[in-house]
Amino acid sequence: MNQDFYTDLIAKRLSGNISPGEEQQLRAWLSEDAANRTLLKDMEAVWEISSSAPSSPVDVSAAWARLEQSIAVDKPRLRLHRHPLLWLAAALLFLVVFAFLLRQFVVEPVAMPTLLVETAPSEKRILELSDGSVVTLNGSSRLEFVETDRERRVRLSGEAFFEVTRQVTRPFIIACGETQVRVLGTSFLVRAYADEPEQQLFVVEGAVSWGKADEVLVPMVLTAGMAGKYDKEQAILEEVKIREANMLSWKSDTLVFSDTRMADVVHDLEQHFGIEIEVDHPAILNCHFYGTFVTPRVTDILDAIALAMDLKYEVQQNGVYRISGAGCPR
Amino acid sequence: MTPKEEERLLSALKKNDTRALKQIFEAVYPLVLHTIVRVVNDTAVAEDLAQEVFIRFWDKRHDIDIRFSLVPYLRKMALNQALGFLRSRKISFSDELPLDQAAPAAEKPDHLLLDGELQLLVEQAIGSLPERCGLIFRLSRFEGMSYQEIADALEISVKTVENQMGKALRLLREKMYGYVHKPE
């Protein structure tokens, strides 16, 4: 008998699977040689130590929050087995619904209830979807959510930040007009307003694949920190470099400038506050600005800019902000 | 949870009290998750499966026999969920050593290893076993399943379980040699 045979026996003994006959065989082998006993000791030590194996930290409260949601969904469910008559009603209802669905979608998979949310121009909403994903919807946006056994599908017009829960068997798909985003991993921003010439996507965490809904175009995979844009007129999808600093300012209500050119500062302020800004002199756009603003008013930031660069600003009759002063040399 | 406490929680559960579920969840979730992680070897998948376990537990709350002790009951559910997942994916196991795991054996004597380091060493050593070998070892060592139960769950022969267990111990001894070997 080779040594493997006896280590198999040792494994059986340690795991409590050894038979009396095998135990005798093992003992005989152990008494033959001190080296055999050392081997047993080593294996006992291995068995002992292995009990201190994996215990990574567990986020119980996050897991509970997720469970609570799944359970809340089934709360209104009728407890049929307690009410025999309800069975009949349920069966009838089922037949009616089934017939209806059969007519509606002969081949479509049966869709679970749809969620439809629309936001007013300056409204923001945080939605928790039934699959545990969280969507922060920016103003003037519209989101529709449908779940089936095979996929989770969102139709989006406008801008939203998605934190998608990982489900191995059901991909999360966002359809925005001609393109669709297929989610492999977690959080990202989609900007797809119908009245803007391009769509933008910015991945914060994980990975997504983005392509034409009709799948003529090969989808593009974007990972954390990458951004893409889709030119609607030319139907071109491309990866772009973006300044990510204030992409999510509408969500966090925080603006961060770090040696940022005034041209970009003006752009971010216009986006964030939905205002228009003019400058008196192009040299103003050459200036650079530092500052972090949490839940700012537009005047807080303009005051800071005016002070830092010796500029002035005013609100004109037409509501447009106008910045004036000498500016900075190129 | 004491038996009395469990009884109280179970009867609250049958009255659809989600607070009782929460209390049970907080006590047992880490165990359930770890049980599944050990079997499927993928934390994200395990988290999904653990959710399924508790959803099923909640759905079955009216049928649960009060005489069961909750912790072993949930642990069993977790194990079944994990094994069911493996079967559903029809995993074909590789007996090859994972490529990136040409991990050198730890040679530090025990007094140099800190607690956390030992855990890490053990985790790495078990993680570096060939896939099927590691799974069988974890089912035996951590889930306390008998060879016969493992063979049934994985649809393999008892003989294979025996060989793989012996192999696991031999490989683990090599990897942890400096730590475990104390010459007479």
Interface residues (C-beta under 8 A of the other chain):
Chain A: D4 T7 D8 L9 I10 A11 K12 L14 S15 G16 N17 A34 R37 T38 K41 D42 M43 A45 V46 W47 I49 S50 S51 S52 A53 P54 S55 S56 V58 V60 A63 W64 R66 L67 E68 S70 I71 D74 R79 H81 R166 Q167 V168
Chain B: T18 L21 K22 F25 E26 Y29 P30 L33 H34 V37 R38 T43 A44 V45 E47 D48 A50 Q51 F54 I55 W58 D59 H62 L118 Q119 V122 E123 A125 I126 F137 S140 R141 F142 S146 Y147 E162 N163 M165 G166 K167 A168 L169 R170 L172 R173 M176 Y177 Y179 V180 H181 K182 P183 E184
